[in-house]
Amino acid sequence: MSLRYISREVRLVLLTIRYSVTSLDTSLDPNVTIAKLKAQKWTPLKAAFVASNILLATFWIVLIPSTFLKILIPTAYITAVLLPITSQFFVPASPIFIWLITYFTSRVLPAEWRPRISVTLLATLESVLFGANISDILTRFTHPFLDIVAWIPYGVVHFVGPFVVAIFIWLFRQPKALKYWAFAFGYMNLLGVITQILVPCAPPWYEIIYGSIPANYGMLGSPGGLARIDKIFGTKTYTGTFSTSPIIFGAFPSLHAGCSTMEALFIGHFFPKFTFAAWIYVGTLWWATMYLTHHFLIDVTVGASLSVMVFFLTMPSAVKGSGSTERSAAFVAARQSMGLTGGSRTSKYEQYDLERRANHAGIRGLSADSNSSRDSMDAGPLPLSSIRSPNPDPNPTSGPGGVASFQAQQARSHKHTASIASLIHANDRVEEGWSPVVSDFASSAAAEKIRGTGPAR
């Protein structure tokens, strides 16, 4: 089906996808990656940061019981990093891979290395800080409709959302924005998982099932309120997933809240039009984490705060300010191919700033003419009389008076424009022997008097 038969918006997206895919590096030559690695400027801080990541990944790989996986994981990663066709994805996504290997391998940590599990800490903190056990209040009334409403953001969108945000940033924003997303999202989750390992706490469902009985790492997890979703659909998806979760007692902090907050922050920063919708999703997911008995309000608060901290502390200067809406090369090419070359809307103040528009018009004209000399660039702003009205009449000769009225109006406009132009650079025109302040043709002595360089009298 030809793209010309579909809507302009869909066609723009499809063209952006096409240009993004065709711009990918398809080389299989590892020498290209090695050359890029040699060209890197290594500072002591950067080298120490990379080394710490390698040591952390090595620590978890060593703990893996399977010798096959111990060999396969580093071999596959090194191969993916060396090949340009895969390194363009795997290198920026390294923080996410470190988080994933930390999360899934934490189950093999020896029991003697693990801290004692707290059963009542979170419930006590919530009562002290918020005056009540908010999560307990939210779970007193349940309904199948509410179960579905909570399940959609918690059990579906949570796992799909990060990919959607990454794809949109890749398609429509500058390359540094995608690297920033992978860095912030990966390390936020890594910090959260490390906190869950070091501060293990029982979630609300534990209190409902076991009360105040001390917990141990041999216990199975629980899907909490998601068990009702399994019952509605006649499956055991969430029961099986949460029962064997790598981190059973990882209620604090809530990474569901952390991920959703990070997604909303990125959407609000890079796609401001969708800010409100993003935060509606965040608020719904926060409620769902407590309604489904997976987190306390204190978990949600700390998880969201962790995202805010990482988001602002790791934001590169290239994506601040106007860099937040800088378009990707593929998006720009797609817009140009469709004739959508205009930028953002100009405010009414900028629209009537004639001198500024004249300068910009001069710059555009000079850049378009490749044969223009450098002297012409120093000629100064274009005359104000050459600037058209920002809202020109599409049919100036129509209306009362016809052509004669139009010519009279043009004469008045030129006269008015000339008078403005003569007043703006009056001092410069004095040097030429003419001043609109004194008379039509000033004498040399009068000109010197205006400039203040003539003899005192």
SULNORLIN-V206422 format. One record per pair of residues at least 24 apart in sequence whose C-alpha atoms are under 6 Angstrom apart, sorted by the first residue. I is the first residue (numbers start at 1). J is the second residue. D is the distance in whole Angstrom. If there is no record, write none. Layout:
{{I:J:D} {I:J:D}}
This chain:
{{15:334:5} {16:330:5} {16:331:5} {16:334:5} {19:330:5} {20:330:5} {25:85:5} {26:85:5} {27:84:6} {27:85:6} {28:83:5} {28:84:6} {30:82:5} {30:83:5} {33:82:6} {92:179:6} {93:182:5} {95:183:6} {95:186:5} {95:187:6} {96:186:4} {99:190:5} {104:246:6} {107:246:5} {117:200:5} {117:201:6} {118:201:5} {119:201:6} {119:202:5} {126:298:6} {135:290:5} {135:296:5} {138:291:5} {139:291:5} {150:288:5} {153:285:6} {154:285:6} {172:327:6} {172:328:5} {172:331:6} {173:326:6} {173:327:4} {173:328:4} {174:326:6} {174:327:6} {174:328:4} {196:250:5} {196:252:6} {200:249:5} {200:250:6} {201:249:5} {201:251:6} {202:249:5} {203:251:5} {203:294:6} {203:295:6} {204:293:5} {204:294:6} {205:293:5} {221:248:5} {224:292:6} {224:293:6} {225:292:4} {251:295:6} {252:299:5} {253:299:5} {253:302:6} {253:303:5} {254:299:5} {254:300:5} {254:303:5} {255:303:6} {257:300:5} {257:303:6} {257:304:6} {258:303:4} {258:304:5} {258:307:5} {261:304:6} {262:307:5} {270:324:5} {270:325:6} {358:382:5} {385:417:6}}
